[in-house]
Amino acid sequence: MEKIRLCERCTKRYSRIPKEEIATTNEKECPACRNIFSKKKEMMQLVEKTVKEYEFDNFLLGCILPDKIIDFETEMIEKYEHEDQRSIKQDINQEIGSEFEKRWKKEVNFTNPEIMIILDYIGNKVKLQIKPVYIYGRYNKYERGLPQTKWPCRKCRGRGCKQCNNTGKQYGETLEELVAVPFVEASQAKNESFHGGGREDIDAVMLGTGRPFVLELIDPKIRKIDLKKLEKVVNEKNKDRVAIHDLEFTEKKKVVDIKAAKHDKTYIALTRCSESITNSDIAKINKIKDMKLEQYTPKRVENRRAKLTRERTVYYVKAERVERDLLKLEIKAETGTYIKEFISSDNGRTKPSITEIIGKPCICEALDVINIEG
């Protein structure tokens, strides 16, 4: 019977192989490790060179090994039913990881590391997976015509053309950019992603306590950024346009939470009617309480929303006459309610509507979000 030739290190790891079936050899000749541990110093130097620009408190090591090493290990596990043995990857990760723990004074984090260091023994390089930095806050938007996030140019779909001045964007500036740029610069992040708890119409303002959002900084080099200082930078630079507040560091789960949350909203809608508004009209509007709506996808968004009928609730409406044919409406409604269409009826796509209730065509001239609950 031909014996399995293993080095001393690998003999200890393959403890279930009977001793009489093992012949000792050196690490250079060992088929289990193929002298991989001799690259320890080289890999450690590569790691230190690769991570030196990054700020982090904890890390986790992983490794990519040549197929021959993995194939040998798989064969031994199957032959000797040794599924619970320590793998060679575990040995490499522990040996290098424990040394870095002492040298860097950083902790190994097995569940949610700030930086994942992958030792690529095939390409003789080190790869990094950097955990994003997540920042929760709320924003107010005071400028109409400013979209929340980037919209691709409708003509070129983001590629760049004459119509968009080769920016690839439908609009020149976005709230996302006004808020995110100082944070990207301070953290030296490669990119960012802006996650809003819903969005107001481009021509609506966001007042009151603001709309919740999470700013995700992608591949940041600096994690400990001064949120108060950056809040001040954004607010001073964008005075009378955008303001952010209540900033705090958070985790990825917060993105899911604000996307899934059902935030009822209160609006102020300046509404123009086709005829003079009577006291009877105002009385009819003020009677609206917990009204159920059926809203078919509005004409203005049908190119980017599924065509279906949505059921929504308007909790109350308070009407006040401003001019002969102009109303100020305070409306509290369920999340996802199309307020402009509740006013105009959108050619009958929303039922009932203010237009239907008072029997006079009405349109929303200006819409302000004044409160988002939760």
ROGU-701403 format. One record per residue: residue in three letters; x negated, y negated, z of N, C-alpha, C in turn. Coordinates in steps of 0.02 Angstrom, whole numbers, padded with zeros to 5 digits, always signed. Example, Ala and Ser with C-alpha at 12.3 -4.5 7.8 and 13.67 -1.06 7.14 Angstrom:
2
ALA-00660+00284+00390-00615+00225+00390-00660+00165+00390/SER-00642+00112+00354-00684+00053+00357-00645-00002+00394/
***
This chain:
374
MET-00042+00060+00000+00000+00000+00000-00044-00063+00000/GLU-00031-00107-00048-00070-00168-00052-00049-00217+00002/LYS-00098-00242+00039-00082-00288+00094-00071-00359+00068/ILE-00033-00397+00109-00021-00468+00093-00077-00509+00124/ARG-00111-00545+00083-00169-00583+00107-00146-00653+00129/LEU-00154-00667+00193-00132-00731+00222-00187-00762+00263/CYS-00188-00829+00264-00235-00864+00308-00209-00861+00380/GLU-00250-00881+00426-00230-00876+00497-00168-00918+00511/ARG-00164-00977+00483-00107-01022+00494-00042-00989+00469/CYS-00043-00961+00409+00017-00932+00380+00035-00865+00413/THR-00015-00829+00439-00001-00767+00476+00043-00782+00536/LYS+00029-00837+00569+00069-00856+00628+00141-00873+00607/ARG+00147-00905+00549+00214-00925+00528+00255-00865+00506/TYR+00223-00816+00472+00259-00756+00451+00253-00702+00505/SER+00282-00717+00563+00272-00674+00621+00309-00607+00615/ARG+00357-00601+00571+00395-00538+00565+00364-00488+00516/ILE+00314-00510+00480+00280-00462+00437+00236-00418+00481/PRO+00243-00352+00479+00201-00307+00520+00127-00322+00510/LYS+00090-00322+00565+00018-00338+00562-00020-00293+00516/GLU+00001-00229+00513-00036-00182+00470-00026-00197+00396/GLU+00022-00240+00379+00033-00257+00309-00002-00321+00289/ILE-00039-00352+00336-00071-00416+00323-00147-00408+00322/ALA-00178-00440+00274-00251-00445+00272-00269-00519+00277/THR-00319-00533+00318-00337-00604+00329-00381-00630+00272/THR-00366-00692+00253-00406-00726+00202-00412-00799+00222/ASN-00448-00837+00183-00454-00909+00198-00397-00947+00163/GLU-00391-01011+00181-00335-01051+00155-00340-01061+00079/LYS-00401-01063+00053-00408-01072-00020-00379-01013-00058/GLU-00383-00953-00029-00359-00893-00063-00288-00874-00042/CYS-00260-00909+00006-00195-00891+00033-00139-00908-00015/PRO-00097-00859-00036-00042-00873-00083+00016-00910-00050/ALA+00018-00910+00016+00074-00942+00052+00066-01018+00055/CYS+00005-01042+00067-00005-01114+00073-00048-01144+00017/ARG-00088-01101-00016-00131-01123-00071-00173-01184-00053/ASN-00197-01183+00009-00243-01235+00034-00210-01304+00035/ILE-00144-01306+00042-00108-01370+00039-00126-01415+00098/PHE-00144-01385+00155-00159-01425+00214-00225-01463+00208/SER-00266-01443+00160-00329-01479+00150-00317-01550+00121/LYS-00256-01562+00096-00239-01627+00068-00211-01675+00120/LYS-00213-01652+00182-00182-01692+00235-00209-01764+00238/LYS-00274-01771+00240-00305-01837+00245-00287-01881+00186/GLU-00290-01851+00126-00274-01888+00065-00201-01912+00066/MET-00155-01868+00087-00085-01887+00089-00071-01940+00142/MET-00105-01935+00198-00095-01984+00251-00119-02053+00228/GLN-00172-02056+00192-00196-02119+00165-00147-02149+00115/LEU-00118-02105+00073-00068-02128+00025-00006-02155+00060/VAL+00015-02121+00113+00073-02143+00151+00061-02212+00180/GLU+00004-02221+00213-00011-02285+00245-00015-02342+00194/LYS-00042-02327+00136-00046-02377+00083+00023-02395+00057/THR+00067-02345+00053+00134-02355+00024+00181-02392+00071/VAL+00177-02377+00136+00226-02406+00183+00202-02470+00217/LYS+00140-02491+00204+00111-02546+00243+00150-02611+00236/GLU+00186-02620+00180+00223-02683+00170+00293-02681+00201/TYR+00313-02623+00228+00381-02616+00252+00385-02620+00329/GLU+00437-02654+00352+00450-02659+00424+00500-02604+00442/PHE+00483-02563+00493+00529-02511+00515+00511-02488+00585/ASP+00561-02462+00621+00550-02437+00689+00550-02361+00692/ASN+00581-02329+00642+00583-02256+00642+00579-02229+00571/PHE+00563-02166+00565+00552-02137+00499+00565-02062+00501/LEU+00564-02032+00442+00569-01959+00435+00527-01939+00375/LEU+00492-01883+00383+00450-01857+00329+00485-01800+00293/GLY+00473-01796+00228+00494-01739+00188+00437-01725+00139/CYS+00441-01669+00104+00388-01654+00056+00414-01614-00003/ILE+00379-01622-00059+00393-01584-00120+00331-01541-00133/LEU+00341-01475-00137+00285-01429-00144+00286-01393-00212/PRO+00228-01369-00234+00226-01331-00297+00271-01270-00295/ASP+00298-01252-00353+00345-01196-00358+00316-01131-00332/LYS+00251-01120-00343+00221-01056-00322+00224-01047-00246/ILE+00216-01101-00210+00220-01097-00137+00292-01082-00115/ILE+00339-01116-00146+00410-01106-00129+00432-01036-00149/ASP+00411-01013-00208+00430-00946-00231+00403-00891-00185/PHE+00341-00900-00162+00312-00850-00117+00352-00848-00051/GLU+00368-00906-00025+00405-00908+00038+00474-00876+00030/THR+00507-00890-00025+00573-00860-00038+00568-00783-00042/GLU+00516-00759-00075+00506-00687-00081+00495-00654-00013/MET+00456-00686+00030+00442-00658+00096+00505-00658+00141/ILE+00544-00712+00135+00606-00716+00175+00654-00660+00155/GLU+00661-00650+00090+00706-00597+00065+00681-00527+00084/LYS+00616-00518+00078+00588-00450+00090+00590-00431+00164/TYR+00577-00478+00208+00572-00462+00279+00630-00491+00321/GLU+00683-00515+00286+00743-00542+00321+00722-00592+00375/HIS+00686-00641+00353+00653-00687+00399+00681-00758+00390/GLU+00749-00762+00385+00780-00827+00370+00767-00879+00424/ASP+00756-00857+00486+00749-00905+00541+00677-00928+00552/GLN+00632-00908+00508+00563-00928+00517+00553-01002+00502/ARG+00502-01031+00530+00484-01100+00512+00458-01100+00440/SER+00479-01150+00403+00455-01155+00334+00389-01193+00332/ILE+00354-01186+00276+00292-01223+00269+00305-01298+00266/LYS+00363-01316+00240+00381-01387+00239+00387-01415+00310/GLN+00417-01376+00354+00424-01398+00424+00355-01407+00456/ASP+00310-01361+00441+00242-01367+00470+00206-01430+00445/ILE+00212-01443+00380+00180-01502+00351+00210-01565+00381/ASN+00277-01569+00382+00311-01628+00407+00296-01642+00480/GLN+00293-01587+00520+00280-01597+00591+00208-01618+00603/GLU+00162-01587+00567+00091-01602+00578+00074-01674+00559/ILE+00097-01695+00501+00082-01764+00479+00126-01814+00517/GLY+00190-01796+00527+00236-01840+00561+00215-01856+00632/SER+00193-01805+00670+00173-01816+00740+00110-01860+00743/GLU+00067-01854+00694+00007-01896+00693+00024-01968+00679/PHE+00072-01978+00633+00094-02046+00618+00132-02076+00677/GLU+00170-02036+00712+00205-02061+00772+00156-02093+00820/LYS+00100-02059+00831+00049-02085+00878+00014-02146+00848/ARG-00002-02142+00784-00042-02195+00753-00001-02259+00744/TRP+00062-02252+00721+00103-02310+00707+00143-02333+00768/LYS+00149-02288+00817+00194-02300+00874+00267-02310+00849/LYS+00287-02267+00803+00355-02266+00776+00387-02199+00795/GLU+00453-02197+00797+00489-02136+00815+00511-02099+00752/VAL+00511-02032+00758+00542-01991+00706+00617-01990+00719/ASN+00656-02003+00666+00729-02003+00672+00757-01953+00622/PHE+00787-01900+00648+00810-01846+00604+00879-01859+00573/THR+00917-01906+00600+00985-01915+00577+00996-01978+00534/ASN+00962-02032+00550+00975-02095+00514+00912-02137+00511/PRO+00859-02112+00478+00796-02148+00478+00799-02212+00437/GLU+00761-02262+00458+00757-02325+00420+00716-02316+00357/ILE+00670-02269+00359+00629-02256+00300+00616-02181+00295/MET+00629-02152+00237+00616-02082+00223+00554-02078+00179/ILE+00503-02044+00204+00439-02039+00169+00433-01969+00139/ILE+00427-01964+00074+00424-01900+00040+00354-01890+00011/LEU+00321-01838+00036+00254-01821+00012+00260-01777-00049/ASP+00241-01802-00106+00247-01765-00169+00179-01732-00184/TYR+00173-01668-00167+00111-01631-00177+00102-01609-00249/ILE+00153-01616-00290+00147-01600-00361+00117-01658-00399/GLY+00144-01718-00386+00119-01777-00421+00065-01815-00382/ASN+00047-01788-00323-00003-01822-00280+00015-01896-00269/LYS+00076-01906-00246+00099-01974-00232+00149-01973-00174/VAL+00168-02031-00152+00216-02038-00097+00276-02077-00123/LYS+00336-02051-00110+00398-02085-00128+00433-02109-00064/LEU+00468-02165-00070+00503-02192-00013+00578-02198-00027/GLN+00618-02183+00022+00689-02197+00020+00703-02244+00079/ILE+00720-02306+00062+00728-02358+00114+00802-02365+00131/LYS+00818-02360+00194+00887-02370+00216+00906-02444+00206/PRO+00963-02457+00175+00983-02527+00168+00996-02560+00236/VAL+00992-02626+00237+01013-02665+00294+01084-02688+00280/TYR+01129-02677+00328+01200-02697+00320+01215-02753+00369/ILE+01246-02806+00342+01264-02865+00383+01338-02878+00375/TYR+01373-02877+00431+01445-02892+00432+01456-02965+00448/GLY+01507-02994+00418+01526-03063+00434+01593-03080+00404/ARG+01611-03143+00407+01672-03168+00376+01654-03231+00336/TYR+01690-03242+00281+01676-03302+00242+01738-03343+00231/ASN+01727-03408+00223+01779-03454+00200+01758-03481+00132/LYS+01806-03487+00088+01793-03515+00021+01837-03577+00012/TYR+01806-03634-00001+01842-03698-00006+01849-03723-00078/GLU+01815-03690-00124+01813-03714-00193+01854-03667-00238/ARG+01902-03696-00273+01940-03656-00321+01898-03644-00384/GLY+01911-03587-00416+01873-03571-00477+01809-03534-00463/LEU+01795-03519-00400+01734-03483-00382+01751-03410-00368/PRO+01729-03363-00410+01746-03293-00399+01706-03264-00341/GLN+01734-03212-00310+01699-03181-00253+01635-03147-00276/THR+01640-03105-00328+01582-03067-00350+01570-03078-00425/LYS+01516-03049-00450+01497-03059-00520+01547-03025-00567/TRP+01568-03062-00618+01611-03035-00670+01572-03031-00735/PRO+01569-02973-00767+01534-02969-00832+01571-03012-00884/CYS+01532-03041-00927+01561-03080-00983+01610-03036-01021/ARG+01670-03063-01034+01721-03023-01069+01701-03006-01141/LYS+01661-03050-01171+01643-03039-01241+01587-02987-01248/CYS+01534-02995-01209+01476-02949-01217+01472-02895-01164/ARG+01518-02899-01114+01520-02850-01060+01454-02845-01022/GLY+01424-02903-01011+01365-02905-00968+01299-02901-01004/ARG+01299-02892-01069+01236-02884-01106+01202-02951-01119/GLY+01241-03005-01122+01214-03072-01137+01231-03092-01208/CYS+01262-03152-01215+01280-03176-01282+01284-03253-01279/LYS+01299-03284-01336+01303-03357-01339+01358-03384-01293/GLN+01413-03348-01292+01470-03372-01252+01454-03379-01178/CYS+01411-03334-01152+01394-03336-01081+01323-03363-01070/ASN+01295-03394-01122+01226-03421-01118+01175-03367-01099/ASN+01189-03307-01124+01144-03249-01112+01137-03230-01039/THR+01185-03251-00997+01183-03231-00926+01217-03164-00914/GLY+01261-03145-00960+01299-03083-00951+01357-03092-00903/LYS+01368-03155-00879+01420-03168-00829+01477-03210-00857/GLN+01537-03195-00835+01595-03233-00856+01596-03303-00824/TYR+01571-03307-00762+01569-03370-00726+01497-03385-00706/GLY+01482-03450-00703+01413-03470-00689+01389-03451-00620/GLU+01430-03462-00569+01411-03447-00500+01464-03404-00467/THR+01444-03367-00416+01491-03327-00377+01478-03338-00303/LEU+01529-03327-00263+01520-03330-00191+01466-03280-00168/GLU+01466-03221-00199+01416-03170-00182+01346-03198-00188/GLU+01331-03232-00243+01264-03259-00253+01247-03314-00203/LEU+01295-03358-00191+01283-03413-00144+01267-03387-00074/VAL+01300-03333-00055+01288-03303+00011+01226-03260+00012/ALA+01218-03218-00038+01168-03164-00035+01096-03186-00047/VAL+01085-03235-00091+01017-03251-00112+00970-03267-00053/PRO+00989-03308-00004+00943-03320+00052+00926-03257+00092/PHE+00973-03211+00097+00962-03149+00134+00914-03102+00095/VAL+00923-03100+00029+00879-03060-00013+00808-03087-00009/GLU+00801-03152-00011+00734-03182-00007+00702-03170+00061/ALA+00740-03178+00115+00713-03170+00182+00693-03098+00197/SER+00730-03051+00170+00716-02980+00183+00670-02949+00130/GLN+00657-02987+00077+00618-02962+00020+00649-02898-00008/ALA+00715-02899-00012+00752-02842-00039+00747-02841-00115/LYS+00753-02781-00144+00752-02775-00217+00818-02799-00248/ASN+00872-02789-00211+00938-02807-00237+00987-02811-00179/GLU+01050-02825-00196+01101-02828-00144+01168-02805-00173/SER+01215-02790-00128+01282-02773-00149+01330-02805-00099/PHE+01381-02838-00125+01427-02876-00082+01493-02837-00079/HIS+01514-02819-00018+01575-02781-00007+01625-02824+00031/GLY+01677-02846-00004+01728-02887+00028+01787-02846+00051/GLY+01819-02868+00105+01881-02837+00128+01938-02864+00086/GLY+01943-02841+00023+01988-02870-00025+01958-02933-00056/ARG+01997-02967-00097+01973-03029-00129+02033-03074-00143/GLU+02021-03139-00138+02072-03187-00156+02067-03202-00231/ASP+02120-03229-00260+02118-03248-00330+02063-03300-00340/ILE+02036-03303-00400+01981-03349-00414+02001-03421-00402/ASP+02065-03437-00412+02087-03506-00403+02117-03519-00334/ALA+02109-03470-00288+02134-03478-00220+02075-03494-00174/VAL+02090-03528-00118+02039-03540-00068+02051-03493-00009/MET+02000-03482+00031+02005-03437+00089+01990-03478+00152/LEU+02043-03491+00191+02036-03534+00249+02041-03493+00314/GLY+02060-03526+00369+02070-03492+00432+02008-03458+00458/THR+02017-03397+00483+01961-03359+00513+01918-03325+00461/GLY+01938-03330+00397+01895-03304+00344+01909-03231+00327/ARG+01877-03209+00273+01885-03141+00248+01824-03099+00269/PRO+01836-03038+00295+01779-02996+00315+01739-02971+00255/PHE+01674-02964+00264+01631-02937+00212+01572-02901+00243/VAL+01540-02859+00203+01476-02829+00221+01427-02843+00165/LEU+01370-02871+00182+01316-02882+00133+01266-02826+00142/GLU+01254-02789+00088+01206-02733+00088+01142-02755+00054/LEU+01087-02754+00091+01022-02772+00064+00986-02708+00045/ILE+00969-02701-00019+00942-02639-00046+00866-02640-00048/ASP+00835-02588-00021+00762-02582-00018+00728-02643+00013/PRO+00750-02663+00073+00719-02722+00105+00650-02705+00133/LYS+00604-02752+00128+00538-02743+00160+00539-02768+00232/ILE+00581-02818+00244+00587-02846+00312+00658-02833+00337/ARG+00664-02801+00395+00730-02783+00421+00754-02832+00475/LYS+00708-02860+00513+00727-02903+00569+00730-02975+00547/ILE+00783-02992+00513+00792-03060+00488+00837-03098+00538/ASP+00829-03163+00538+00864-03207+00586+00932-03226+00556/LEU+00985-03193+00579+01051-03203+00551+01077-03274+00563/LYS+01066-03300+00622+01089-03368+00638+01056-03421+00592/LYS+00991-03411+00581+00955-03458+00539+00980-03454+00467/LEU+00992-03393+00442+01015-03385+00374+01087-03408+00365/GLU+01127-03399+00417+01195-03426+00415+01194-03501+00406/LYS+01150-03534+00443+01144-03606+00438+01120-03628+00369/VAL+01072-03591+00340+01047-03606+00273+01104-03603+00222/VAL+01142-03549+00223+01198-03541+00175+01249-03596+00184/ASN+01268-03611+00246+01321-03659+00259+01301-03731+00241/GLU+01238-03748+00255+01215-03816+00239+01207-03825+00164/LYS+01182-03774+00131+01171-03779+00059+01236-03780+00019/ASN+01288-03749+00047+01351-03742+00010+01409-03777+00045/LYS+01393-03832+00078+01444-03870+00115+01502-03888+00069/ASP+01563-03880+00095+01625-03893+00059+01638-03843+00002/ARG+01597-03792-00002+01608-03739-00052+01620-03672-00019/VAL+01572-03652+00023+01573-03586+00055+01545-03592+00126/ALA+01572-03553+00172+01543-03549+00240+01548-03476+00263/ILE+01496-03454+00300+01496-03387+00329+01488-03393+00405/HIS+01513-03343+00441+01508-03346+00514+01518-03276+00543/ASP+01508-03270+00609+01517-03207+00646+01472-03151+00619/LEU+01411-03168+00599+01366-03118+00570+01338-03071+00623/GLU+01332-03007+00604+01300-02958+00648+01276-02899+00605/PHE+01223-02866+00628+01199-02807+00594+01249-02750+00604/THR+01259-02709+00554+01306-02654+00559+01279-02594+00520/GLU+01321-02543+00511+01302-02482+00476+01346-02473+00414/LYS+01328-02424+00373+01363-02411+00310+01437-02397+00321/LYS+01454-02367+00377+01524-02350+00391+01569-02412+00390/LYS+01540-02469+00407+01579-02531+00408+01605-02548+00338/VAL+01568-02531+00287+01590-02542+00218+01654-02503+00205/VAL+01654-02440+00225+01713-02398+00216+01772-02426+00256/ASP+01757-02448+00318+01810-02474+00361+01845-02535+00332/ILE+01806-02584+00307+01839-02645+00283+01873-02633+00215/LYS+01848-02584+00176+01881-02568+00113+01948-02533+00126/ALA+01949-02491+00177+02009-02451+00191+02060-02488+00234/ALA+02038-02541+00269+02082-02575+00316+02140-02609+00279/LYS+02197-02610+00312+02256-02643+00285+02264-02710+00320/HIS+02241-02763+00288+02242-02830+00318+02303-02869+00293/ASP+02352-02878+00335+02407-02921+00316+02382-02993+00313/LYS+02411-03033+00269+02384-03101+00257+02439-03153+00259/THR+02418-03213+00277+02464-03271+00277+02437-03322+00227/TYR+02483-03349+00186+02464-03395+00132+02502-03461+00137/ILE+02473-03512+00109+02509-03574+00093+02511-03578+00017/ALA+02572-03583-00011+02579-03585-00084+02617-03648-00103/LEU+02585-03693-00140+02619-03751-00169+02657-03727-00230/THR+02722-03735-00229+02765-03703-00280+02807-03756-00316/ARG+02801-03757-00382+02839-03805-00424+02900-03769-00453/CYS+02957-03801-00446+03019-03772-00473+03042-03812-00534/SER+03082-03780-00575+03104-03812-00638+03158-03863-00627/GLU+03190-03861-00568+03243-03908-00552+03232-03936-00481/SER+03272-03985-00463+03268-04012-00395+03284-03958-00344/ILE+03252-03962-00287+03261-03913-00234+03313-03939-00186/THR+03362-03898-00172+03416-03917-00126+03404-03888-00057/ASN+03443-03914-00009+03440-03886+00059+03463-03814+00059/SER+03509-03798+00014+03533-03729+00009+03476-03683-00015/ASP+03435-03707-00062+03378-03668-00085+03330-03653-00027/ILE+03315-03704+00012+03269-03695+00068+03298-03647+00119/ALA+03362-03651+00131+03394-03606+00179+03389-03533+00155/LYS+03401-03523+00091+03396-03454+00063+03325-03426+00071/ILE+03276-03469+00058+03206-03446+00064+03188-03431+00136/ASN+03210-03473+00182+03193-03464+00253+03227-03403+00284/LYS+03276-03375+00250+03309-03314+00275+03268-03251+00261/ILE+03216-03258+00220+03176-03199+00201+03140-03171+00263/LYS+03155-03110+00280+03123-03076+00337+03115-03003+00318/ASP+03054-02978+00323+03040-02907+00310+03072-02883+00244/MET+03063-02923+00194+03092-02908+00128+03048-02858+00090/LYS+03079-02806+00064+03044-02756+00024+03041-02778-00049/LEU+02982-02776-00077+02972-02794-00147+02954-02732-00188/GLU+02972-02734-00252+02945-02687-00300+02907-02728-00351/GLN+02841-02716-00356+02799-02755-00401+02765-02711-00452/TYR+02786-02719-00515+02750-02685-00569+02687-02725-00583/THR+02634-02691-00603+02569-02723-00613+02577-02789-00652/PRO+02554-02845-00623+02562-02910-00655+02527-02914-00723/LYS+02555-02955-00766+02527-02964-00833+02455-02988-00830/ARG+02440-03032-00780+02374-03064-00778+02319-03015-00757/VAL+02335-02958-00728+02283-02910-00706+02290-02842-00738/GLU+02335-02835-00787+02350-02767-00812+02290-02737-00850/ASN+02243-02779-00870+02184-02752-00905+02134-02720-00857/ARG+02142-02732-00791+02095-02702-00743+02130-02668-00684/ARG+02195-02658-00688+02232-02623-00635+02276-02570-00667/ALA+02286-02516-00630+02330-02462-00654+02401-02489-00661/LYS+02435-02468-00714+02503-02491-00726+02552-02447-00688/LEU+02576-02475-00632+02623-02439-00591+02662-02487-00547/THR+02715-02463-00516+02756-02504-00472+02733-02494-00400/ARG+02718-02549-00366+02696-02547-00296+02751-02575-00252/GLU+02761-02543-00195+02809-02568-00146+02771-02607-00092/ARG+02792-02668-00080+02759-02711-00031+02813-02746+00011/THR+02791-02773+00070+02837-02807+00115+02815-02879+00125/VAL+02862-02925+00118+02851-02995+00138+02884-03003+00206/TYR+02844-03020+00257+02869-03022+00326+02910-03084+00340/TYR+02888-03141+00313+02929-03202+00320+02905-03254+00269/VAL+02949-03302+00256+02931-03361+00216+02960-03422+00251/LYS+02920-03474+00257+02942-03538+00284+02934-03590+00229/ALA+02989-03622+00211+02989-03669+00155+02995-03741+00180/GLU+02959-03786+00147+02961-03857+00163+02957-03896+00098/ARG+03005-03943+00088+03005-03983+00026+02952-04037+00031/VAL+02910-04042-00020+02857-04092-00023+02878-04149-00070/GLU+02905-04130-00127+02932-04178-00176+02998-04151-00201/ARG+03028-04187-00246+03094-04166-00271+03094-04094-00296/ASP+03041-04075-00332+03038-04008-00361+02978-03968-00337/LEU+02948-03990-00281+02888-03957-00256+02898-03932-00185/LEU+02883-03868-00175+02889-03835-00110+02821-03817-00082/LYS+02816-03820-00016+02760-03791+00019+02786-03729+00055/LEU+02760-03671+00035+02783-03608+00063+02729-03577+00107/GLU+02746-03559+00168+02703-03517+00210+02730-03446+00205/ILE+02687-03401+00181+02709-03333+00168+02664-03284+00205/LYS+02693-03240+00244+02654-03185+00273+02676-03120+00239/ALA+02627-03083+00212+02644-03025+00173+02596-02967+00186/GLU+02618-02909+00168+02577-02848+00173+02518-02852+00127/THR+02463-02821+00147+02404-02819+00105+02422-02792+00035/GLY+02393-02821-00016+02405-02798-00084+02465-02829-00118/THR+02498-02876-00084+02556-02910-00116+02531-02962-00165/TYR+02560-02962-00224+02545-03014-00274+02590-03074-00259/ILE+02561-03126-00228+02600-03183-00205+02625-03226-00262/LYS+02583-03239-00311+02604-03281-00368+02664-03250-00404/GLU+02663-03184-00410+02717-03149-00444+02780-03145-00400/PHE+02770-03143-00334+02828-03146-00289+02864-03213-00297/ILE+02826-03264-00314+02857-03330-00324+02889-03334-00394/SER+02853-03314-00445+02877-03326-00514+02921-03270-00541/SER+02915-03211-00515+02947-03149-00537+02909-03114-00593/ASP+02862-03150-00625+02821-03121-00679+02866-03088-00732/ASN+02915-03128-00755+02963-03103-00805+02999-03039-00782/GLY+03016-03038-00719+03055-02982-00692+03014-02923-00668/ARG+02947-02929-00672+02905-02873-00649+02905-02867-00573/THR+02918-02922-00538+02924-02920-00465+02997-02934-00446/LYS+03025-02890-00406+03094-02896-00383+03099-02879-00309/PRO+03134-02922-00270+03158-02989-00287+03100-03039-00288/SER+03115-03101-00304+03065-03154-00306+03098-03219-00285/ILE+03057-03270-00271+03084-03336-00254+03126-03362-00312/THR+03101-03353-00373+03138-03374-00432+03207-03343-00433/GLU+03211-03278-00419+03276-03244-00420+03321-03266-00363/ILE+03291-03275-00304+03330-03291-00244+03365-03358-00250/ILE+03330-03409-00277+03361-03475-00281+03389-03490-00351/GLY+03376-03444-00398+03404-03452-00465+03373-03507-00506/LYS+03310-03524-00490+03274-03576-00526+03202-03553-00539/PRO+03179-03556-00601+03110-03535-00615+03059-03574-00573/CYS+03013-03537-00541+02962-03568-00498+02894-03539-00516/ILE+02843-03580-00507+02775-03556-00516+02732-03580-00458/CYS+02680-03541-00443+02632-03560-00390+02578-03604-00422/GLU+02572-03666-00397+02522-03712-00424+02456-03708-00387/ALA+02458-03692-00323+02396-03685-00283+02409-03636-00226/LEU+02360-03593-00215+02368-03540-00164+02309-03542-00116/ASP+02324-03546-00052+02273-03543+00001+02287-03483+00045/VAL+02235-03444+00058+02240-03391+00109+02220-03424+00176/ILE+02265-03424+00224+02251-03458+00286+02237-03411+00344/ASN+02253-03346+00336+02238-03300+00390+02237-03228+00363/ILE+02187-03191+00385+02184-03119+00371+02181-03084+00438/GLU+02228-03040+00451+02230-03008+00517+02179-02952+00521/GLY+02157-02939+00583+02111-02884+00595+02039-02905+00589/
***
